[in-house]
Amino acid sequence: MAEIKPMALIESMKKKVCMHSDVYFRTNKQTGKVTTGKLCNPSTKEPSENQVKAKARFAKVVAAVRAILADSTEKAKLQAEFKSQTKYGSLFGYAMHKLNGNYDENGDLIGD
């Protein structure tokens, strides 16, 4: 199979080309590989109660991860753990993995 080298303009693209487009571009920072995707048949229904709860829980976990990464001592500990593993490609993704199990379905910290 041939390897495609995208032109320089596409290499630097991310997200959508314009607001009317449904094609998304993404460049993997580690490998430099450019991928595209198309949003087909987006949902037009109102989100269910469970979807709203999941979104709120995710927002709480993201806020907790950002707070931990803002603390230099906690960030240093996480970076040491992150460097010893190969599954996760970013510190933020690794922190999400570590903290996600510490929150219940409502997004509240377990044990508080």
N, CA, C and O atoms as a GROMACS GRO file, in nm:
protein
  448
    1MET      N    1   0.084  -0.116   0.000
    1MET     CA    2   0.000   0.000   0.000
    1MET      C    3   0.089   0.123   0.000
    1MET      O    4   0.192   0.126   0.068
    2ALA      N    5   0.052   0.223  -0.075
    2ALA     CA    6   0.130   0.346  -0.085
    2ALA      C    7   0.107   0.435   0.037
    2ALA      O    8  -0.002   0.436   0.095
    3GLU      N    9   0.209   0.509   0.072
    3GLU     CA   10   0.196   0.604   0.181
    3GLU      C   11   0.171   0.742   0.121
    3GLU      O   12   0.242   0.783   0.029
    4ILE      N   13   0.072   0.810   0.171
    4ILE     CA   14   0.034   0.941   0.117
    4ILE      C   15   0.097   1.050   0.201
    4ILE      O   16   0.085   1.048   0.324
    5LYS      N   17   0.162   1.144   0.138
    5LYS     CA   18   0.219   1.260   0.207
    5LYS      C   19   0.130   1.378   0.176
    5LYS      O   20   0.128   1.425   0.063
    6PRO      N   21   0.055   1.429   0.275
    6PRO     CA   22  -0.035   1.540   0.248
    6PRO      C   23   0.041   1.669   0.222
    6PRO      O   24   0.154   1.687   0.269
    7MET      N   25  -0.022   1.757   0.147
    7MET     CA   26   0.042   1.886   0.121
    7MET      C   27   0.053   1.965   0.250
    7MET      O   28  -0.018   1.938   0.347
    8ALA      N   29   0.142   2.063   0.254
    8ALA     CA   30   0.174   2.136   0.376
    8ALA      C   31   0.051   2.201   0.438
    8ALA      O   32   0.041   2.210   0.561
    9LEU      N   33  -0.042   2.247   0.358
    9LEU     CA   34  -0.162   2.312   0.411
    9LEU      C   35  -0.243   2.215   0.496
    9LEU      O   36  -0.291   2.252   0.604
   10ILE      N   37  -0.259   2.092   0.451
   10ILE     CA   38  -0.339   1.993   0.524
   10ILE      C   39  -0.265   1.945   0.649
   10ILE      O   40  -0.329   1.914   0.749
   11GLU      N   41  -0.132   1.939   0.646
   11GLU     CA   42  -0.056   1.894   0.762
   11GLU      C   43  -0.082   1.981   0.884
   11GLU      O   44  -0.079   1.932   0.997
   12SER      N   45  -0.107   2.110   0.862
   12SER     CA   46  -0.125   2.200   0.975
   12SER      C   47  -0.271   2.221   1.014
   12SER      O   48  -0.300   2.295   1.108
   13MET      N   49  -0.362   2.158   0.944
   13MET     CA   50  -0.505   2.176   0.973
   13MET      C   51  -0.546   2.098   1.096
   13MET      O   52  -0.491   1.992   1.127
   14LYS      N   53  -0.645   2.152   1.164
   14LYS     CA   54  -0.710   2.078   1.271
   14LYS      C   55  -0.854   2.124   1.278
   14LYS      O   56  -0.887   2.236   1.238
   15LYS      N   57  -0.937   2.041   1.327
   15LYS     CA   58  -1.081   2.064   1.335
   15LYS      C   59  -1.142   2.076   1.196
   15LYS      O   60  -1.104   2.000   1.107
   16LYS      N   61  -1.236   2.170   1.175
   16LYS     CA   62  -1.307   2.181   1.047
   16LYS      C   63  -1.241   2.287   0.959
   16LYS      O   64  -1.176   2.379   1.008
   17VAL      N   65  -1.259   2.272   0.829
   17VAL     CA   66  -1.208   2.370   0.734
   17VAL      C   67  -1.287   2.500   0.746
   17VAL      O   68  -1.228   2.608   0.750
   18CYS      N   69  -1.419   2.490   0.752
   18CYS     CA   70  -1.505   2.607   0.773
   18CYS      C   71  -1.627   2.561   0.852
   18CYS      O   72  -1.648   2.441   0.870
   19MET      N   73  -1.706   2.655   0.897
   19MET     CA   74  -1.819   2.617   0.982
   19MET      C   75  -1.927   2.538   0.909
   19MET      O   76  -2.010   2.473   0.972
   20HIS      N   77  -1.927   2.542   0.775
   20HIS     CA   78  -2.026   2.469   0.698
   20HIS      C   79  -1.982   2.327   0.664
   20HIS      O   80  -2.061   2.246   0.618
   21SER      N   81  -1.855   2.298   0.687
   21SER     CA   82  -1.799   2.167   0.652
   21SER      C   83  -1.836   2.062   0.757
   21SER      O   84  -1.856   2.094   0.875
   22ASP      N   85  -1.844   1.939   0.712
   22ASP     CA   86  -1.866   1.829   0.807
   22ASP      C   87  -1.747   1.734   0.807
   22ASP      O   88  -1.757   1.622   0.857
   23VAL      N   89  -1.634   1.777   0.750
   23VAL     CA   90  -1.512   1.698   0.748
   23VAL      C   91  -1.415   1.757   0.849
   23VAL      O   92  -1.388   1.877   0.848
   24TYR      N   93  -1.363   1.672   0.936
   24TYR     CA   94  -1.271   1.714   1.041
   24TYR      C   95  -1.130   1.660   1.012
   24TYR      O   96  -1.115   1.548   0.963
   25PHE      N   97  -1.029   1.741   1.042
   25PHE     CA   98  -0.890   1.701   1.027
   25PHE      C   99  -0.827   1.691   1.165
   25PHE      O  100  -0.860   1.767   1.256
   26ARG      N  101  -0.734   1.596   1.180
   26ARG     CA  102  -0.662   1.581   1.305
   26ARG      C  103  -0.522   1.532   1.274
   26ARG      O  104  -0.505   1.441   1.193
   27THR      N  105  -0.422   1.593   1.337
   27THR     CA  106  -0.284   1.549   1.321
   27THR      C  107  -0.237   1.489   1.452
   27THR      O  108  -0.244   1.554   1.556
   28ASN      N  109  -0.188   1.366   1.448
   28ASN     CA  110  -0.133   1.301   1.566
   28ASN      C  111   0.002   1.366   1.596
   28ASN      O  112   0.092   1.362   1.512
   29LYS      N  113   0.016   1.424   1.713
   29LYS     CA  114   0.138   1.497   1.748
   29LYS      C  115   0.260   1.406   1.758
   29LYS      O  116   0.372   1.450   1.732
   30GLN      N  117   0.240   1.281   1.796
   30GLN     CA  118   0.353   1.190   1.813
   30GLN      C  119   0.402   1.133   1.680
   30GLN      O  120   0.522   1.123   1.658
   31THR      N  121   0.310   1.096   1.593
   31THR     CA  122   0.350   1.032   1.468
   31THR      C  123   0.346   1.126   1.349
   31THR      O  124   0.408   1.098   1.246
   32GLY      N  125   0.275   1.238   1.361
   32GLY     CA  126   0.261   1.332   1.249
   32GLY      C  127   0.158   1.287   1.146
   32GLY      O  128   0.143   1.352   1.042
   33LYS      N  129   0.089   1.178   1.172
   33LYS     CA  130  -0.009   1.123   1.079
   33LYS      C  131  -0.135   1.209   1.080
   33LYS      O  132  -0.188   1.241   1.186
   34VAL      N  133  -0.183   1.246   0.961
   34VAL     CA  134  -0.304   1.326   0.948
   34VAL      C  135  -0.421   1.233   0.921
   34VAL      O  136  -0.414   1.148   0.832
   35THR      N  137  -0.529   1.248   0.997
   35THR     CA  138  -0.649   1.168   0.975
   35THR      C  139  -0.767   1.261   0.953
   35THR      O  140  -0.767   1.375   1.000
   36THR      N  141  -0.865   1.213   0.882
   36THR     CA  142  -0.986   1.291   0.858
   36THR      C  143  -1.105   1.208   0.900
   36THR      O  144  -1.099   1.085   0.906
   37GLY      N  145  -1.212   1.276   0.928
   37GLY     CA  146  -1.335   1.208   0.964
   37GLY      C  147  -1.452   1.293   0.919
   37GLY      O  148  -1.439   1.414   0.903
   38LYS      N  149  -1.564   1.231   0.900
   38LYS     CA  150  -1.682   1.303   0.856
   38LYS      C  151  -1.795   1.274   0.952
   38LYS      O  152  -1.819   1.159   0.989
   39LEU      N  153  -1.864   1.378   0.993
   39LEU     CA  154  -1.977   1.364   1.083
   39LEU      C  155  -2.099   1.329   1.000
   39LEU      O  156  -2.150   1.414   0.926
   40CYS      N  157  -2.146   1.207   1.011
   40CYS     CA  158  -2.261   1.160   0.934
   40CYS      C  159  -2.380   1.140   1.026
   40CYS      O  160  -2.367   1.084   1.135
   41ASN      N  161  -2.492   1.185   0.984
   41ASN     CA  162  -2.619   1.166   1.054
   41ASN      C  163  -2.611   1.204   1.202
   41ASN      O  164  -2.636   1.119   1.287
   42PRO      N  165  -2.578   1.330   1.234
   42PRO     CA  166  -2.574   1.368   1.375
   42PRO      C  167  -2.714   1.360   1.437
   42PRO      O  168  -2.814   1.381   1.369
   43SER      N  169  -2.718   1.331   1.564
   43SER     CA  170  -2.846   1.318   1.634
   43SER      C  171  -2.915   1.453   1.644
   43SER      O  172  -2.852   1.555   1.672
   44THR      N  173  -3.044   1.453   1.622
   44THR     CA  174  -3.124   1.576   1.635
   44THR      C  175  -3.217   1.567   1.756
   44THR      O  176  -3.293   1.660   1.783
   45LYS      N  177  -3.210   1.455   1.829
   45LYS     CA  178  -3.295   1.437   1.947
   45LYS      C  179  -3.234   1.508   2.066
   45LYS      O  180  -3.114   1.535   2.071
   46GLU      N  181  -3.318   1.538   2.162
   46GLU     CA  182  -3.271   1.593   2.289
   46GLU      C  183  -3.194   1.483   2.362
   46GLU      O  184  -3.233   1.366   2.356
   47PRO      N  185  -3.086   1.519   2.433
   47PRO     CA  186  -3.011   1.417   2.506
   47PRO      C  187  -3.096   1.356   2.618
   47PRO      O  188  -3.177   1.424   2.680
   48SER      N  189  -3.076   1.227   2.642
   48SER     CA  190  -3.150   1.158   2.748
   48SER      C  191  -3.097   1.203   2.885
   48SER      O  192  -2.994   1.270   2.894
   49GLU      N  193  -3.168   1.164   2.988
   49GLU     CA  194  -3.126   1.198   3.125
   49GLU      C  195  -2.990   1.136   3.157
   49GLU      O  196  -2.906   1.200   3.220
   50ASN      N  197  -2.968   1.012   3.113
   50ASN     CA  198  -2.840   0.946   3.136
   50ASN      C  199  -2.726   1.015   3.061
   50ASN      O  200  -2.615   1.024   3.113
   51GLN      N  201  -2.753   1.064   2.941
   51GLN     CA  202  -2.651   1.136   2.865
   51GLN      C  203  -2.615   1.268   2.933
   51GLN      O  204  -2.498   1.306   2.936
   52VAL      N  205  -2.714   1.335   2.986
   52VAL     CA  206  -2.689   1.461   3.058
   52VAL      C  207  -2.607   1.435   3.184
   52VAL      O  208  -2.515   1.511   3.215
   53LYS      N  209  -2.640   1.328   3.256
   53LYS     CA  210  -2.563   1.291   3.376
   53LYS      C  211  -2.419   1.257   3.340
   53LYS      O  212  -2.326   1.298   3.409
   54ALA      N  213  -2.401   1.180   3.232
   54ALA     CA  214  -2.266   1.142   3.190
   54ALA      C  215  -2.184   1.265   3.151
   54ALA      O  216  -2.065   1.273   3.181
   55LYS      N  217  -2.247   1.359   3.084
   55LYS     CA  218  -2.178   1.482   3.044
   55LYS      C  219  -2.136   1.563   3.167
   55LYS      O  220  -2.025   1.616   3.171
   56ALA      N  221  -2.225   1.573   3.265
   56ALA     CA  222  -2.194   1.647   3.388
   56ALA      C  223  -2.082   1.577   3.466
   56ALA      O  224  -1.993   1.643   3.520
   57ARG      N  225  -2.087   1.444   3.472
   57ARG     CA  226  -1.983   1.368   3.542
   57ARG      C  227  -1.848   1.389   3.473
   57ARG      O  228  -1.747   1.411   3.540
   58PHE      N  229  -1.847   1.382   3.342
   58PHE     CA  230  -1.724   1.401   3.266
   58PHE      C  231  -1.667   1.541   3.290
   58PHE      O  232  -1.546   1.557   3.305
   59ALA      N  233  -1.753   1.642   3.295
   59ALA     CA  234  -1.708   1.779   3.319
   59ALA      C  235  -1.642   1.792   3.457
   59ALA      O  236  -1.542   1.862   3.472
   60LYS      N  237  -1.699   1.724   3.558
   60LYS     CA  238  -1.640   1.728   3.693
   60LYS      C  239  -1.504   1.660   3.696
   60LYS      O  240  -1.411   1.709   3.760
   61VAL      N  241  -1.492   1.547   3.628
   61VAL     CA  242  -1.364   1.475   3.626
   61VAL      C  243  -1.259   1.558   3.553
   61VAL      O  244  -1.144   1.566   3.598
   62VAL      N  245  -1.295   1.620   3.442
   62VAL     CA  246  -1.201   1.706   3.368
   62VAL      C  247  -1.155   1.822   3.456
   62VAL      O  248  -1.036   1.856   3.456
   63ALA      N  249  -1.247   1.883   3.529
   63ALA     CA  250  -1.210   1.994   3.618
   63ALA      C  251  -1.113   1.946   3.726
   63ALA      O  252  -1.018   2.017   3.760
   64ALA      N  253  -1.135   1.826   3.779
   64ALA     CA  254  -1.046   1.771   3.881
   64ALA      C  255  -0.908   1.743   3.823
   64ALA      O  256  -0.807   1.770   3.888
   65VAL      N  257  -0.902   1.690   3.702
   65VAL     CA  258  -0.774   1.662   3.637
   65VAL      C  259  -0.698   1.792   3.613
   65VAL      O  260  -0.578   1.799   3.637
   66ARG      N  261  -0.768   1.893   3.565
   66ARG     CA  262  -0.702   2.022   3.541
   66ARG      C  263  -0.648   2.082   3.671
   66ARG      O  264  -0.540   2.142   3.673
   67ALA      N  265  -0.722   2.066   3.779
   67ALA     CA  266  -0.676   2.117   3.908
   67ALA      C  267  -0.551   2.042   3.955
   67ALA      O  268  -0.458   2.104   4.007
   68ILE      N  269  -0.548   1.912   3.936
   68ILE     CA  270  -0.432   1.833   3.976
   68ILE      C  271  -0.311   1.869   3.891
   68ILE      O  272  -0.199   1.880   3.942
   69LEU      N  273  -0.332   1.887   3.760
   69LEU     CA  274  -0.221   1.922   3.672
   69LEU      C  275  -0.171   2.064   3.696
   69LEU      O  276  -0.058   2.097   3.658
   70ALA      N  277  -0.252   2.148   3.758
   70ALA     CA  278  -0.208   2.284   3.791
   70ALA      C  279  -0.119   2.284   3.916
   70ALA      O  280  -0.039   2.376   3.935
   71ASP      N  281  -0.133   2.182   4.000
   71ASP     CA  282  -0.052   2.169   4.120
   71ASP      C  283   0.081   2.103   4.083
   71ASP      O  284   0.083   1.990   4.035
   72SER      N  285   0.192   2.172   4.104
   72SER     CA  286   0.322   2.124   4.056
   72SER      C  287   0.367   1.993   4.122
   72SER      O  288   0.427   1.909   4.056
   73THR      N  289   0.339   1.974   4.252
   73THR     CA  290   0.382   1.851   4.317
   73THR      C  291   0.303   1.730   4.267
   73THR      O  292   0.360   1.624   4.242
   74GLU      N  293   0.171   1.746   4.254
   74GLU     CA  294   0.087   1.638   4.202
   74GLU      C  295   0.122   1.609   4.057
   74GLU      O  296   0.126   1.493   4.016
   75LYS      N  297   0.148   1.713   3.981
   75LYS     CA  298   0.183   1.695   3.840
   75LYS      C  299   0.314   1.618   3.826
   75LYS      O  300   0.327   1.533   3.738
   76ALA      N  301   0.411   1.647   3.912
   76ALA     CA  302   0.540   1.578   3.907
   76ALA      C  303   0.522   1.428   3.935
   76ALA      O  304   0.584   1.345   3.869
   77LYS      N  305   0.437   1.394   4.033
   77LYS     CA  306   0.409   1.254   4.063
   77LYS      C  307   0.345   1.183   3.943
   77LYS      O  308   0.384   1.072   3.906
   78LEU      N  309   0.246   1.250   3.884
   78LEU     CA  310   0.178   1.192   3.770
   78LEU      C  311   0.272   1.176   3.651
   78LEU      O  312   0.264   1.076   3.579
   79GLN      N  313   0.360   1.274   3.629
   79GLN     CA  314   0.453   1.265   3.517
   79GLN      C  315   0.547   1.147   3.532
   79GLN      O  316   0.580   1.080   3.434
   80ALA      N  317   0.590   1.120   3.654
   80ALA     CA  318   0.678   1.006   3.678
   80ALA      C  319   0.606   0.876   3.643
   80ALA      O  320   0.664   0.788   3.579
   81GLU      N  321   0.480   0.862   3.684
   81GLU     CA  322   0.401   0.744   3.652
   81GLU      C  323   0.376   0.735   3.502
   81GLU      O  324   0.384   0.628   3.443
   82PHE      N  325   0.344   0.850   3.442
   82PHE     CA  326   0.314   0.855   3.299
   82PHE      C  327   0.432   0.809   3.214
   82PHE      O  328   0.414   0.738   3.115
   83LYS      N  329   0.552   0.849   3.253
   83LYS     CA  330   0.671   0.813   3.175
   83LYS      C  331   0.704   0.664   3.183
   83LYS      O  332   0.774   0.611   3.096
   84SER      N  333   0.655   0.597   3.287
   84SER     CA  334   0.685   0.454   3.302
   84SER      C  335   0.583   0.365   3.232
   84SER      O  336   0.592   0.243   3.241
   85GLN      N  337   0.487   0.423   3.163
   85GLN     CA  338   0.386   0.343   3.093
   85GLN      C  339   0.388   0.379   2.944
   85GLN      O  340   0.446   0.481   2.905
   86THR      N  341   0.326   0.297   2.861
   86THR     CA  342   0.324   0.322   2.716
   86THR      C  343   0.184   0.323   2.657
   86THR      O  344   0.168   0.347   2.538
   87LYS      N  345   0.083   0.296   2.737
   87LYS     CA  346  -0.054   0.286   2.685
   87LYS      C  347  -0.112   0.422   2.647
   87LYS      O  348  -0.180   0.433   2.545
   88TYR      N  349  -0.087   0.524   2.728
   88TYR     CA  350  -0.148   0.655   2.706
   88TYR      C  351  -0.046   0.750   2.645
   88TYR      O  352   0.070   0.752   2.684
   89GLY      N  353  -0.093   0.830   2.547
   89GLY     CA  354  -0.004   0.918   2.473
   89GLY      C  355   0.010   1.057   2.529
   89GLY      O  356   0.100   1.131   2.489
   90SER      N  357  -0.077   1.096   2.622
   90SER     CA  358  -0.067   1.230   2.680
   90SER      C  359  -0.083   1.222   2.832
   90SER      O  360  -0.147   1.131   2.884
   91LEU      N  361  -0.025   1.318   2.899
   91LEU     CA  362  -0.036   1.323   3.044
   91LEU      C  363  -0.181   1.344   3.086
   91LEU      O  364  -0.227   1.285   3.184
   92PHE      N  365  -0.252   1.428   3.012
   92PHE     CA  366  -0.393   1.454   3.044
   92PHE      C  367  -0.474   1.325   3.030
   92PHE      O  368  -0.556   1.294   3.117
   93GLY      N  369  -0.452   1.249   2.923
   93GLY     CA  370  -0.524   1.123   2.903
   93GLY      C  371  -0.494   1.023   3.013
   93GLY      O  372  -0.582   0.951   3.060
   94TYR      N  373  -0.367   1.018   3.054
   94TYR     CA  374  -0.328   0.928   3.162
   94TYR      C  375  -0.395   0.970   3.294
   94TYR      O  376  -0.443   0.886   3.369
   95ALA      N  377  -0.397   1.100   3.320
   95ALA     CA  378  -0.461   1.150   3.443
   95ALA      C  379  -0.610   1.121   3.441
   95ALA      O  380  -0.668   1.087   3.544
   96MET      N  381  -0.674   1.135   3.324
   96MET     CA  382  -0.817   1.102   3.314
   96MET      C  383  -0.839   0.956   3.348
   96MET      O  384  -0.933   0.921   3.419
   97HIS      N  385  -0.753   0.870   3.297
   97HIS     CA  386  -0.763   0.726   3.325
   97HIS      C  387  -0.749   0.699   3.475
   97HIS      O  388  -0.827   0.623   3.532
   98LYS      N  389  -0.651   0.761   3.537
   98LYS     CA  390  -0.625   0.739   3.679
   98LYS      C  391  -0.741   0.788   3.766
   98LYS      O  392  -0.779   0.722   3.862
   99LEU      N  393  -0.796   0.904   3.732
   99LEU     CA  394  -0.898   0.964   3.819
   99LEU      C  395  -1.039   0.919   3.787
   99LEU      O  396  -1.126   0.929   3.874
  100ASN      N  397  -1.065   0.872   3.669
  100ASN     CA  398  -1.202   0.841   3.628
  100ASN      C  399  -1.268   0.739   3.720
  100ASN      O  400  -1.387   0.751   3.747
  101GLY      N  401  -1.195   0.642   3.769
  101GLY     CA  402  -1.252   0.542   3.857
  101GLY      C  403  -1.277   0.592   3.998
  101GLY      O  404  -1.341   0.523   4.078
  102ASN      N  405  -1.227   0.711   4.032
  102ASN     CA  406  -1.243   0.765   4.166
  102ASN      C  407  -1.371   0.847   4.182
  102ASN      O  408  -1.395   0.904   4.288
  103TYR      N  409  -1.452   0.853   4.076
  103TYR     CA  410  -1.574   0.934   4.080
  103TYR      C  411  -1.694   0.845   4.054
  103TYR      O  412  -1.690   0.755   3.971
  104ASP      N  413  -1.804   0.873   4.127
  104ASP     CA  414  -1.924   0.792   4.108
  104ASP      C  415  -2.001   0.843   3.987
  104ASP      O  416  -1.955   0.932   3.916
  105GLU      N  417  -2.121   0.785   3.963
  105GLU     CA  418  -2.198   0.820   3.845
  105GLU      C  419  -2.248   0.964   3.844
  105GLU      O  420  -2.286   1.016   3.739
  106ASN      N  421  -2.250   1.029   3.961
  106ASN     CA  422  -2.290   1.169   3.968
  106ASN      C  423  -2.173   1.266   3.952
  106ASN      O  424  -2.192   1.387   3.947
  107GLY      N  425  -2.053   1.211   3.946
  107GLY     CA  426  -1.935   1.296   3.932
  107GLY      C  427  -1.879   1.341   4.066
  107GLY      O  428  -1.797   1.432   4.070
  108ASP      N  429  -1.922   1.278   4.175
  108ASP     CA  430  -1.872   1.312   4.307
  108ASP      C  431  -1.755   1.221   4.343
  108ASP      O  432  -1.756   1.102   4.310
  109LEU      N  433  -1.656   1.276   4.408
  109LEU     CA  434  -1.538   1.201   4.447
  109LEU      C  435  -1.577   1.093   4.547
  109LEU      O  436  -1.643   1.121   4.647
  110ILE      N  437  -1.536   0.970   4.520
  110ILE     CA  438  -1.568   0.858   4.610
  110ILE      C  439  -1.478   0.868   4.733
  110ILE      O  440  -1.356   0.885   4.722
  111GLY      N  441  -1.538   0.857   4.848
  111GLY     CA  442  -1.462   0.864   4.972
  111GLY      C  443  -1.472   0.999   5.042
  111GLY      O  444  -1.424   1.015   5.154
  112ASP      N  445  -1.533   1.097   4.976
  112ASP     CA  446  -1.551   1.229   5.041
  112ASP      C  447  -1.678   1.232   5.120
  112ASP      O  448  -1.710   1.335   5.181
   0.00000   0.00000   0.00000
